[in-house]
């Protein structure tokens, strides 16, 4: 299975990395590593994480208040959002058909 990101999700990830690096040098890299760890968990157990709708699930990061919203497609995990769970947690819903 491969992982692909919607453009909006890529932007959210980059924005969060920049934010954390601004707050404390190196913290953005730690955040990215946490996201990579969550993506690894999703790839290994795609159906385990919390269902948000019929076609979407959320895997929360362990250290940061973020959730990865994704859909399981035939041979792909589609990342819909890298969502800060303390801000508008349902902002991604208009991205799902």
C-alpha positions in Angstrom: 0.0 0.0 0.0 1.2 3.5 -0.7 0.4 6.8 1.1 -0.7 9.9 -0.8 -1.6 13.3 0.5 -4.2 15.7 -0.7 -2.6 19.1 -1.4 -4.5 20.6 1.6 -3.1 17.9 3.9 0.5 18.6 2.6 0.0 22.3 3.3 -1.3 21.5 6.8 1.7 19.3 7.5 4.3 21.9 6.2 2.5 24.6 8.1 2.6 22.7 11.4 6.3 21.8 10.9 7.1 25.5 10.3 5.0 26.5 13.4 6.8 24.1 15.7 10.2 25.0 14.4 9.4 28.7 15.0 8.3 27.9 18.6 11.5 25.9 19.3 14.3 24.9 16.9 14.1 21.2 16.1 10.6 20.8 17.4 9.2 20.7 13.9 11.5 17.8 13.1 10.2 16.0 16.2 6.6 16.7 15.0 7.4 15.3 11.6 8.9 12.1 13.2 5.7 11.8 15.2 3.6 12.1 12.0 5.8 9.5 10.3 5.3 7.1 13.2 1.6 7.6 13.0 1.7 6.9 9.2 3.6 3.7 9.9 0.9 2.6 12.4 -1.8 3.4 9.8 0.0 1.3 7.1 0.4 -1.6 9.5 -3.2 -1.5 10.9 -5.3 0.7 8.6 -8.7 -0.4 9.9 -7.9 -0.2 13.6 -8.1 3.6 14.0 -11.2 5.6 15.0 -13.8 5.7 12.3 -15.1 9.3 11.6 -17.5 8.3 8.8 -18.1 5.4 6.5 -15.0 6.2 4.5 -12.7 8.0 6.9 -10.7 7.2 10.0 -8.4 9.2 12.3 -5.2 8.2 13.9 -4.0 10.5 16.7 -0.4 11.4 17.3 0.9 10.5 20.7 2.8 13.6 21.6 1.2 16.4 19.6 -2.6 17.4 19.5 -2.9 16.2 15.9 -4.9 13.6 14.1 -4.3 12.1 10.6 -7.6 11.9 8.8 -7.5 9.3 6.0 -9.4 7.0 3.7 -8.5 3.5 2.8 -8.6 3.0 -1.0 -7.9 -0.2 -3.0 -4.1 0.0 -2.9 -3.6 3.4 -1.2 -4.0 5.3 2.0 -5.2 8.8 1.1 -4.4 11.4 3.7 -7.2 13.9 3.8 -6.0 16.1 6.6 -3.2 16.6 9.2 -5.6 18.1 11.6 -4.9 20.1 14.8 -7.5 18.7 17.1 -7.7 21.9 19.2 -8.9 23.9 16.2 -11.9 23.3 14.0 -11.6 19.5 14.0 -14.1 18.9 11.3 -12.7 21.4 8.7 -11.7 18.6 6.5 -15.2 17.2 5.8 -15.7 19.3 2.6 -12.7 17.4 1.2 -14.5 14.1 1.2 -17.0 13.2 -1.5 
